[in-house]
Amino acid sequence: MGQGEMGRPSKRMKPSSKVQGDYRDAFSEDSDAVYVEEINDDYLEGEGKKDFSKLELKPDHANRPLWACADGRIFLETFSPLYKQAYDFLIAIAEPFCRPESMHEYNLTPHSLYAAVSVGLETKTIISVLEKLSKTKLPKEMIDFINASTANYGKVKLVLKKNRYFVESPFPEVLRTLLKDEVISRARVTSEADGAEGFSIDKAMGEAYSHIELLNEAELGAAAEEKSTHSFEIDPSQVESVKQRCLPNALNYPMMEEYDFRNDTVNPNLEAELKPHAQPRPYQEKSLSKMFGNGRARSGIIVLPCGAGKSLVGVAAACRIGKSCLCLATNAVSVDQWAFQFKLWSTIKDEHICRFTSDSKERFRGNAGVVVATYNMVAFGGKRSEESQKIIEEIQNREWGLLLMDEVHVVPAHMFRKVISLTKSHCKLGLTATLVREDERITDLNFLIGPKLYEANWLDLVRGGFIANVQCAEVWCPMTKEFFAEYLKKENLKKKQALYVMNPNKFRACEFLIRFHEQQRGDKIIVFADNLFALTEYAMKLHKPMIYGATSHIERTKILQAFKTSPTVNTIFLSKVGDNSIDIPEANVIIQISSHAGSRRQEAQRLGRILRAKGKPQDRVAGGKEEYNAFFYSLVSTDTQEMYYSTKRQQFLIDQGYSFKVITSLPPPDSGADLSFHHLDEQLALLSKVLSAGDDMVGLEQLEEDADDISLHKARRSLASMSQMSGASGKVYIEYRSLGRNQRVRSSLSQSQRIPQNGIICSRRGMDEESPVDA
């Protein structure tokens, strides 16, 4: 998770002789010139720059797959015979930066090394393996940085005992250091059991289960002798702050959270095993081994592409721990799907699996079970119904063995992060496909949940036939003369998005693609639109069903079921409610007609709706019958701000190795009157409809909160900078539907920002300006 970046840091890093800090980025003011400058001699000799051409190659460098640089960057050759072993090692110790087909780039960061040590890698092992794999001698700066970043890990533990949180360490001097910190000292809860130094002392037998075969008798005796554990209690509401203060960029004593579930005799066991047909794939097994490597359950995050089987990983983790599990999802549809996955893959009895949403308020029978709820239902702090209040009190008072969080990238949002402090759990597991946010708060997950335990490479899973092979295309749709003239007018500033989304040429391209894939290929198609006005107009004109924020849960379920099973319903229109957690394995075509500004996460999540593997396994692997078996089209109106947004949105997918093919001739010139809005009078009528619509009708969709007994809140407006709106000030805005007033939160580019018009591009690097955040 690095220093504020999971996709691509905005500028180059500067080598530093100081090992105490991280490899912080030294940013050039002219970001567009950075990549050009790299090939100039001036760049190599400039102040603060490093010339890597002087690195001395080892005699057998051709047999080694890595280039290790002093500034923390590591390059991996994917064509090397040792690629697989080197990749597995690098993904454990470094952050993936960019992973195109032939060469991967990784960054060493304090957080990535913290994650490496948390899964059992020792400092000397990390340095030794890097030395063996590197084509050059390992730079001294990198060795010093690894030593400094891993020196203090494991000295402090956060332990949950009988619903109380304790900070434990066998080193009393470490606890004294922590208690000198103002934040931690305020969070401490004093008790009579505290000794003269301010913390209690427990005697416990040492553990010698790890690498026991490597120890001689004397070492075994030393490991098993009685050891003292020093601890002090902290306020549960301050756990987040205490963990944050202990991170590498502060006190540098990262807290270890491990759950010895096998020896937990306090919390009741849950009878749960995987069913015989549940056979985890190799990468799923590997991710679970990172979590349970030493016989205990580690808290952390597992990153797998959409469609790669995150739900089976979550269910398998819950079964292995065998204690009560609280599973959180983003919406009610996802809650139903998770409840189904627990019943599908595990032997947990149906009466021990219950849902907690605004429509379903179930309670499990017995001492242990699984509760599946939405983040909002748990985090909501207002007045609840009597039934909901009883359930939420049970959730807050129970000691959970596992807190399982789907789409964990939403947790840093102000509303959702409350669930961490409101619930008490021994182990936290976060699952996501896109560990990226536009507000750069993704690094908060290091202390909210834990380090990243495992991340799969998308293209490797494509080659293995585990996920679909997607052809990504950007379709350029020229604006008609009349629409573009209105788009340029200053008085239509608030209708700019509606004008480029309702562009008749874009509508015709969308209609052509739907007809082609329905009639000639028999595909199942999802059309995405964030703009509600456009969503409604497109769906009604083409006579297709649609789902948006106000669609009831029952109606959503009916439409999705018809899409999955009916041969007559082959296309559905979705607003951004379909971005996360909705499982539609039958879909294999995405057409995107409007989006949420430059959100990289949204682009990847939408692609994920069609990543579920399709067809026969032998046809999916490299050399199979179908080179591409899924299609992602992003329709963009040329010469508009949508071109800029599109470039930024694609960056995450490009970093995963995908490339975008640009199509400039859709629909074909001979389509004529077969498609809508062929005649000028039809186009003018559509333009008139857009211009006559109220400003509150043509903005972005505003989603209602999924919480029980809550009357709709009204949006508040206040003067603020764009950086505050994007979350840079530590707040994330939430959008609400408001009746009768124009109270929508919108974003637009200033007129000073230029639209890129540099011809046809097949693969792009995204710009780095901020864009609005999706909470």
PEJOWO-V205661 format. One record per run of one state. SS is the DSSP state (H for helix, E for strand, C for the rest). FROM is the first residue (numbers start at 1). TO is the last residue. Records with the same first field share a line. If there is no record, write none. Layout:
# PEJOWO-V205661
SS=FROM-TO + FROM-TO
This chain:
# PEJOWO-V205661
C=1-12 + 14-24 + 26-30 + 38-40 + 46-51 + 55-56 + 58-60 + 64-65 + 69-72 + 78-82 + 94-94 + 100-102 + 108-109 + 119-122 + 135-135 + 137-139 + 151-155 + 162-163 + 170-171 + 180-181 + 190-199 + 206-211 + 215-216 + 225-225 + 235-235 + 246-254 + 257-257 + 260-260 + 264-273 + 275-281 + 292-296 + 299-299 + 304-309 + 322-324 + 330-331 + 347-349 + 357-360 + 362-369 + 380-385 + 398-398 + 406-407 + 411-417 + 423-423 + 433-441 + 449-451 + 456-457 + 464-466 + 468-469 + 478-480 + 488-489 + 502-503 + 521-524 + 529-530 + 543-544 + 548-552 + 566-570 + 575-575 + 579-588 + 593-599 + 609-611 + 613-616 + 621-629 + 638-640 + 650-650 + 656-659 + 664-668 + 675-679 + 693-694 + 698-699 + 701-721 + 726-775
E=13-13 + 25-25 + 57-57 + 66-68 + 73-77 + 95-99 + 103-107 + 134-134 + 136-136 + 156-161 + 164-169 + 188-189 + 200-205 + 226-234 + 255-256 + 258-259 + 274-274 + 297-298 + 300-303 + 325-329 + 346-346 + 353-356 + 361-361 + 370-374 + 399-405 + 424-432 + 452-455 + 467-467 + 470-477 + 525-528 + 531-531 + 545-547 + 571-574 + 589-592 + 612-612 + 630-637 + 660-663 + 700-700
H=31-37 + 41-45 + 52-54 + 61-63 + 83-93 + 110-118 + 123-133 + 140-150 + 172-179 + 182-187 + 212-214 + 217-224 + 236-245 + 261-263 + 282-291 + 310-321 + 332-345 + 350-352 + 375-379 + 386-397 + 408-410 + 418-422 + 442-448 + 458-463 + 481-487 + 490-501 + 504-520 + 532-542 + 553-565 + 576-578 + 600-608 + 617-620 + 641-649 + 651-655 + 669-674 + 680-692 + 695-697 + 722-725
